[in-house]
Amino acid sequence: MGYKATARFVRISPFKARTVADIVRRKPYPEAIAILNNVPNKGASLLRKVIQSAAANALSNNRNLDEEMLYVSELYVNEGPRMKRLWVRGRGRADMLLKRMSHITAVVDRIDQVGE
């Protein structure tokens, strides 16, 4: 079934956020939060917020759940729109600088429902 949370238009490159997402995917919820609290990347704090939001959705919709019963079943980072900025170069030239955005989606589920 799963409980989902999404953060859209987050100002971080998807490549940078995916490196952190690969660490905590398919981990138990308390372990994933502990890992993200100790990773010194910008992406770690953004992913932690989304995972905590998904867990809060799970706990508010199902009163007999506990945080220990949850795990991160899905965690993916898709590319959002790009902001184009002008990057002034030498000899009167200019290049396009792409400031990338991400859409972060987290799904948490019960540990005992892994096979279903």
Summary of the structure (lengths in Angstrom):
residues: 116
radius of gyration: 17.4
end to end distance: 8.9
largest distance: 66.6
contacts: 332
relative contact order: 0.28
helix: 43%
strand: 39%
